[in-house]
Amino acid sequence: MDNGCEYCAYYAYDEEDEEYYCDVYMDEDDAAKLAQGHYRSCPYFKSGDEYAVVRKQM
């Protein structure tokens, strides 16, 4: 599944573990569905590009 996590607003860096992780709250069922590939793309994806809206207006 190519969900583009590195461009997601919920993709956060944990300094203690020195790694990135998904910071969206999911229950166990949703996390299992996502891990097993039941979705074509991540249903929680939110663009972290703050300038995307501005580029569309230009």
N, C-alpha and C positions, 0 to 999 in steps of 0.2 A: 504494500500500500504506500503510495507516494503522496503524503499529505502535507508536505512542506512545513514541517514543524519549526524549522529555523526562521520562518517568516511569520509565525503565529505570535499574537500578543500574550498568550498563556505560556510560552516557552521561556522558562525562567532558569537562571543560573544559581546554583547553590554553592556558595563559597566554602562551606564546611566540607562538603563531599567533592567539590571541584568538578561538578558535572551539571549538565542541563537536564531538566525534567519538565513534564507537562503540569502546570499549576492550576488546571481547571478541576473543580470538584465533581467527581463522578461516584456513583454508587458502585458496588461490586459487580452488579449485572452489566452495567454499561462498560466498565473497564474490561470485563471478560469478553464482551462482544467486540470491542475495539481491538483487543489483543488477538482474537481469533480471526479477524478479517471479515466480519459481517458487514462492514461499511465500505463503500468504494472510496470515500474520502472521509476525513475526520468531521463529525457533525458539530464539533466544538470549535472549529477553526475560526479565528477572528484575526483579520489582517493587522499586523503590528506596524504597518506603514502609515505613519501619521500624515504623510503628504499625498496619499492616493486621491483623496477628495479634491485637494487643491489642483492637482494635475488634470483632473476631469473638468474642472471649471475653466481652465485656460483655453 
